[in-house]
Amino acid sequence: MIRVLFVCMGNICRSPMAEAVFAYKVKAAGLSNKIEIDSAGTGDWHVGDSAHPGTLKILKHNSIPYNGRARHFITKDLTEFDYVLAMDSDNLTHIGRMLNEVENARVSQFFREGKRPEVRLFLAYANKAGLVDATEVPDPYYTGEFDLVYSLVEKGSTALLDHIRTAHNL
């Protein structure tokens, strides 16, 4: 099973949207039995909350189901997932610090199948494929730009799925 984790700040806007859109694409590709998807936040203040109403509205508008709850990103996620994808560089830095702590503690034997996860910006795959110019998914919590975020997440999910299919011969 290939495990993918999307990470943003509070796990109520961007990462749950990416989780839902990517899961929808994985299901449409008939790969739900090969790819597992989750999301988390580097901050813990929304733990247990539903996704932001703006995220839920745009997902519903696009007929994409989602009923997850926010959870906190923890060190164990680095040992459980094959892909840990940050929505922006601030969250990537946070993840990187935690990854360094795991590696410095010499617990790399706990990495899934003995290898460290692929940790990068979510849009890196879409950049490489020429689908987007942006490198980060902006936080719509204060701006309300959920349409822009959806557009980026949709393209990013397409590119990520293509990458995974190629890398894992799916």
N, C-alpha and C positions, 0 to 999 in steps of 0.2 A: 504494500500500500504506500503510495506517495502522499506525504502529508504537507499541506500548504497552510501557512499562517499569515494573515494580513494584520499589520499593526499601525495604529494611529495614536493620537493622544488620549482620548477618552473612551474609545470604542463605541461611539454612538452615531458617528456620521460617516466618515470615509471607510474605515475598515469593515464595518458591517455591510456597507454598500458593496464593497469589493467582494466580500465573502458571498453575498447573495448572487451577484452577477456572475462571478466565477463558477459558483455551484450550478447555476442555471445553464451555463455553457458546457460544463462538464457533463451534466445530465443529458443535455441535447446531443452530446457526442457519444453517449453510451459508455462513459468512463467512470460513473459513480462508484463502481466496485473496485476501481484502481486508484482513485484520487480522493482524499479526505480533506475537507476545508474547514477552517476556523478563523476567528479574529480575536484580537485582544487590544488593550490600551496600555500605554506606558504609565498613565496616571490611573489612580484607583478610585477617583471620586464618583464615577458613574456605575460602579460594580453593581450588577443586578438590574440595572435600568434597561428598558427597551431602547431600540434605536431612536434617534432624533425624529420628530414628526416630519421634517423635511426629507430625510432619507426614506422613511416609510412611504411618504407620498409619491416620490419619484419612482420607487420600486413598484408600487401598486400601479402607477400610470403605465409602466412598462411590463406589467403582468409578471413580475418576478416576486416569488414568495420569500418571506423572511419572518422568522419569529424568535430570533436569538436574543440573548441578554448580554449586556456588557460584562466583560471579565478583565482582570488585571493580567498583564504580561508578566510572566515569572521566569526565573532562570531555567527551570525544568523544560520550558518550551523550546529552549535551544538544544535540548537533548531528545526531544520528541518529534520535531518537525524537520523535513528535508529542505523546505523553503521558508524563510522568515523575511517577509517583504514589508518594508516601511513605506508609509505614504509620503514622508518628507525627510529632509536631512536631519532635523532635530531628533526625530524618533529613531532614525538610523544610527545616530551618534549614541543614543541611549542603549540601543540594542548592542552596538559595538562594544561599549564599556562592559556590559554584562557578559558578552562573549569572551572578552579578554580576561575577565575574572574567572570564568570557567576554565579557560585554557591555562591561565597562570596557576590555578589550583590543581592542575594536572589531573583533571577528571575527564579528559578527552575520551577515555574508554567508555564513558557514558553517552557519547554522541551516538545517535541512531546508526546502527550498522557500522560503527567505528569511524564514521566520517562526520565532519562538522557540517552544519546546514549551510545552504547557500543563502547568505544574508546580503540584501541589496535593496535599492529603491525599487518599488513596484513598477514604475514606469520605464525602468531600464530596458525591458524587453520590447516595449512599444517604441522607444527611441531607436533601438537597434534595427527594428523592422521598418522604421520610417513612418510610423503611424501618428506620432505626436512629436511636437517640439519641446513640450514641457518636460521637466525632469521630476517635478514633484506634483502631488495632488494637493491643491490648496484646501485649507480647512474652511468648510462652509458654515461652521457654527456661528460665527459673527457676521459673515457676509451674506448668507442665504443663497449662495451660488450653487445650489444643488444640481441644477441642470448642467453646469460646467463640470462639476465633479463626476456626474453620471457619464458624461461623454468621455472623459479621460479614463474612468474605470472600465467602461465598455471596451474601449480600444486596448487598454492595458490587459484586460482579461483575455481578449482574443490573442494578443501576442504571447502572453504567459502560457496559455494552453498550447499554442503552436510550439513554443520552446519545450515544454514538458513532453509533448508527444514525440518530438524529435529526439530529445535527450534520453528518453526512456523507451523508445521504440514502441509507442502506443498507436 
